[in-house]
């Protein structure tokens, strides 16, 4: 086996630091167990791709692509689209909750103004 390239070492260090920081966030109850699990799986995949980049070409051929980089880009775009949709749903839900709260406050204030008159 050849010695690891600089990017391989950096990828491993980045992944390990990320996993440690995520574990700390989980222990501080700022991350769910499911989110921690998914993100750790992601970083393990990143480590595997960093250590064995030639394997992405084999996986790409399985999906009918010529290069491993094409597969990585395709999966990344799909993942980013999923994240955008998820964030949009969260924002919409919070917007609806905020609207309900504002309506309730407005109704309560209207009632208190009527009582003063």
C-alpha positions as a printed Julia matrix, in Angstrom:
117×3 Matrix{Float64}:
   0.0    0.0     0.0
   1.31   3.45   -0.85
   1.63   6.19    1.7
  -1.48   8.38    2.04
  -1.65  11.64    0.13
  -2.06  14.94    1.94
  -5.77  15.22    1.06
  -6.39  11.75    2.47
  -4.85  12.71    5.8
  -6.78  16.0     5.85
 -10.06  14.24    5.08
  -9.53  11.78    7.92
  -8.61  14.55   10.39
 -11.61  16.66    9.31
 -13.96  13.69    9.65
 -12.66  12.74   13.09
 -12.94  16.33   14.35
 -16.47  16.55   12.94
 -17.53  13.31   14.59
 -16.1   14.45   17.94
 -17.88  17.83   17.72
 -21.15  16.16   16.74
 -20.87  13.76   19.66
 -20.4   16.72   22.0
 -23.5   18.4    20.51
 -25.44  15.15   21.03
 -24.32  14.94   24.66
 -25.48  18.56   25.15
 -28.86  17.49   23.73
 -28.56  19.76   20.7
 -28.7   16.86   18.25
 -31.02  13.87   18.02
 -29.74  10.32   18.04
 -31.03   9.81   14.48
 -29.25  12.94   13.21
 -26.04  11.88   14.92
 -26.28   8.44   13.34
 -26.89   9.8     9.82
 -24.09  12.35   10.04
 -21.6    9.81   11.39
 -22.49   7.48    8.5
 -21.87  10.4     6.11
 -18.42  11.08    7.59
 -17.52   7.38    7.51
 -18.41   7.34    3.8
 -16.25  10.44    3.29
 -13.35   8.68    5.02
 -13.84   5.59    2.85
 -13.89   7.69   -0.34
 -10.8    9.56    0.84
  -8.9    6.36    1.55
 -10.1    4.41   -1.49
 -10.93   6.91   -4.26
 -10.59   4.26   -6.99
 -13.62   2.46   -5.53
 -15.87   5.34   -6.57
 -15.11   4.51  -10.2
 -16.24   0.92   -9.65
 -19.45   2.15   -8.01
 -19.96   4.66  -10.84
 -19.7    1.89  -13.46
 -22.4    0.0   -11.56
 -24.73   2.99  -12.05
 -23.75   3.46  -15.69
 -21.41   6.4   -15.19
 -17.84   6.59  -16.46
 -16.1    8.36  -13.6
 -16.37   8.17   -9.83
 -16.42  11.94   -9.64
 -19.65  11.98  -11.69
 -21.23   9.68   -9.11
 -20.04  11.87   -6.23
 -21.44  15.0    -7.92
 -24.77  13.31   -8.63
 -25.17  12.06   -5.08
 -24.1   15.45   -3.69
 -26.65  17.31   -5.8
 -29.38  14.9    -4.71
 -28.36  15.28   -1.06
 -28.35  19.08   -1.31
 -31.79  19.05   -2.94
 -33.07  16.88   -0.07
 -31.59  19.28    2.5
 -33.16  22.3     0.76
 -36.58  20.66    0.73
 -36.22  19.73    4.39
 -35.2   23.25    5.39
 -38.1   24.69    3.39
 -40.57  22.41    5.2
 -39.14  23.41    8.58
 -39.36  27.11    7.73
 -42.96  26.74    6.54
 -43.92  24.91    9.74
 -42.32  27.59   11.91
 -44.01  30.28    9.86
 -47.41  28.68   10.47
 -46.72  28.4    14.2
 -45.6   32.02   14.35
 -48.77  33.12   12.53
 -50.91  31.23   15.07
 -49.07  32.85   17.98
 -49.38  36.35   16.49
 -53.1   35.85   15.85
 -53.64  34.71   19.43
 -51.73  37.7    20.81
 -53.7   40.06   18.55
 -57.03  38.57   19.67
 -55.99  38.76   23.35
 -54.91  42.39   22.94
 -58.17  43.25   21.17
 -60.15  41.74   24.05
 -58.14  43.67   26.64
 -58.65  46.93   24.72
 -62.42  46.27   24.58
 -62.5   45.66   28.35
 -60.81  49.03   29.03
 -63.49  50.94   27.09
